[in-house]
Amino acid sequence: MMLFVNARLVDPATGLDEPGALRIADGEIAEMGGHLTTKEHEQVIDVKGAVLAPALIDLRCAADPGSTGVQGVKAAAHAAAAGGIATLCLAPDSGDGLYRPEDFNTVNAAASNSPVRLHAAAMAVNSRNGVTEIGLNLRAGAVLVGDGGAPIADSRLARNVLAYAGGFDAWVSLRPEDPGLSRDTVATESDLAMRLGLPARPALSEAIAIRRNTALVNLTGARLILDRVTTSAGIEAALEARSNGLEIAVTTPISHLIFNTIDTGGLDARFRLDPPLRSEEDRLALIEALARGRIDAVVSDHRACLDESKARPFPEAAPGSATLEALLPALNTLAQDSGLSLAEALKPVTCGPADILGLDQGQLTEGAPADLVIFDPDAPVVYGRGKMQCTSMSAFKGRRLLGRRLITVVRGAIVHQMEN
Amino acid sequence: MERTGFTYDFPRDSLLSVGDLNPLDVQMIFERARHHFDAARHNEENTRTLAGLTQIHLFFENSTRTQASFEIAARRLGADVVNFIPGNASISKGESLNDTALTLAAMRSDILVVRHRAAGAAAHFARVTGVPTINAGDGAHEHPTQALLDAFTLARRWGGIGGKRILIVGDILHSRVARSNISLLNLLHADVRLCGPATLLPADADRWGVSVFHDIDEALEGCDAVMALRIQKERMTGKLTPSDREFATLWGLTHQRLERAAQDCLIMHPGPINRGVEIDEALADDLDRTVILEQVESGVAVRSAILELVTGRAPNQSIADMRTHDVDDRRDEA
C-alpha cells in the first residue's frame, strides 16, 4: 500500500483538478479524496503540491523488439518509464515490421520484463501487397493493425484490408498521405522548402488520402485510425467524415504540435521527420483541434535513429526523432502557452488512447489500474540536459520546456523516480 | 396438404437459373430424382427415356465432376452425348461465341449443357440457339443443378427443408454454388446463414434474405447443415485472404466447432475439398457427418430428372394429387 499526499489530482477523464491524496493497493487505485488518513505499514509519499495524473498511454512508438541497442524495445520502455508513460504501443513497422503471429513472440517476451506495459500493432499488408494474417495476429496479441506508415497506393488493397480487419472489429491504422504526391519527398511544399531545394509534397496530399480512406471506411464499415494527422486540411477532412457517423480516430505526433517547417530551415537532420514538419498555420490548427477535443490521441511517434543514420545531409538522413521523454513536458508546456487546462491537454495521452484500445488505465478512478505520473508542471527543464534515458537524436534537444517528471508508477509499483 | 384435381406440367424447356423455378417445379424435380436415386441404388434397369436425343456439352471452363455427372445421367437414359471441348477446337481458331452457338444449333442437338466463365453465358446460348439449355455454371452467377442436388440430398435426409438452419461458409463472393443455393433454400423456406472473411462476402449480402456472420462459431449456433465452399488457392495469397492457415484456423470446420451446431448437423461440400483448409481431415473422413459422396450420388439422379423434365420425356410429366411435404411443410406450420 502506498499513499500519495499533498497532490494536485488531475483526471482528464472527468476534468477533475483539485488538491487531494490518493492511495494505491494491489496495483489499483484504492481510494482518493481531499484528506486520507495514513494506515499502518503504509508508505507515505509527500509530493509537495505536484500534479498526480494517470500515467501516459502512447499509441505510437517504433522500437525494435529484436534489438538491444538504442533502437530496441528495452531502451524505449525505460525511456517511456522516465517519461511518465506507463503504456506503450509499438507501431506495426517496429524493427523489421510485425507481420506474422510469430513476430509477437518477441514482443510478448519483451513485455514480460518491461518496466511499462507493452502492446503492439501488426502490419496489415505484406511486402507482396497482400493482406497479412490479421486474424492470427490479433489472436497473438496485436491491439490493432495498420500500414506501418507506408500508405497503401492500391485502393482495392486498402478496401480489402479495411473490410478484412473490419470483420474482426479491429482498428486499422492508415497513414494519410497520397503515395504518388509524397513519393521521394522529404518536406512539405512551402516557399522555404522551395528555396532550400528540398523535394516536397503539397500539404494537401494528406487530405486527399483522408478522403479516400474515409470513403472506403464508409464502404466497408471498418474502424479507422488516421495515423498522424498533421495538416489543417487533414483535420477538416477527418471531422467531415466523422460527422457522417464513421468510426474514425485522429492521432497527431507531439513534434508537429511544437515545431513547424521553419525548423527545417537550418537543414538540421534532427528535424527530418515523417510526416515532414508543416506550416505554422497547420500547427496552430492542430492546437486548435486539440483544444476542441478533436484529436483522440497525441502520440510520441518516437523513433530512435542511430547517430550515423542522422549524420547525413537533411534529405538523406533517416526520418525520426526520440520523443518519449518529451511527450509529457511538451504537452504541459503547450497547455500553459495556449491556455488549455492541464486535464484537456492530457486527455489525448490518457483516456483518449485508452478508449481506442479499450484499456482500463488512463483515468483516476477507484478500482482503475494504478498507472500514475507525478510531475511538477511549473519546473523548467531543458531537453537533453541532465540524466536522459534515451540519448538518441531528438528534435527536442536543447528545447526549453515546463514540467519536471518526478515519479512514474506502473501497476502500483514505482518504475521511475527522479532523485530528490 | 393435398392438391386433388389439380394438374401441373413442368413448364420449362431450359434450366438457366434457380430464380426461374417455383416450389412445384422443385417438387417435380425431386420426385423424379428420387425415382432415379432409388433405381440406381437398387441396380434397376434404366428406362431409356432420352433415347434418340443428342446432348452437347459445352464446357468452356474445366470441369471433371459436373461434366461426368451430366454425361452419366444422360447416357443412363439413352441419350447420345457429345463433348465439345472449345479449348481444342474452333474457339482457339478465333470463331466467335455466336458462331459456335449457331454451328451447334445447326447440328440439331436436343440439349445443350453449358459452363462458361461469364455470367449470363448459358442464357445467351439458349437465346441464340433456341435449343433447350442447362446452365452448368456461368461465372459467379448460378449453378442451378448443384443447388438442386444439394437441396435434394438434404430433403432426402430430412423429409423437408423448411425451417432448417443451413450455413454456407467460405468464398461466397466468387461462388455460383452459393448464389444458386441461397435462392433455392430461400424458396424452400430454410433459414440461411452466410459466413466468411469480409473480403469474401458480397457487399450487401444481408439483403439477400440471409443472416451474415464473420465469426464461424456464432454462425454455427444451431445449424442443421453446413455447406463449405471450395477456396480457390489463387485467392489465398493475400489479395482477399492471407493464408491457408489463417483460413483454416478462423473458418475451417472441425468436430470441435460443430459442437455449437445441431446434434446431427450435416457437412456438405461441392468438391473438390482442400483438406485441412475448409474442412479438417478428421471431419472430412467422418461418414456420420459428411454427405459429400451422397451429394455426388444425388447429382446424377437430379440431373437425370432435369434432363427428362426439360425435354418433356418424364413419364407422368404432369403432377396431380400431389403431396407437397418437401416444399410446403413450413407453410403448413404457419
Interface residues (C-beta under 8 A of the other chain):
Chain A: N126 R128 N129 G130 V131 T132 E133 I134 G135 L136 R139 L157 N160 A163 Y164 G166 G167 F168 L219 T220
Chain B: P197 A198 T199 A203 H214 T237 G238 K239 L240 T241 P242 S243 R245 E246 T249 L250
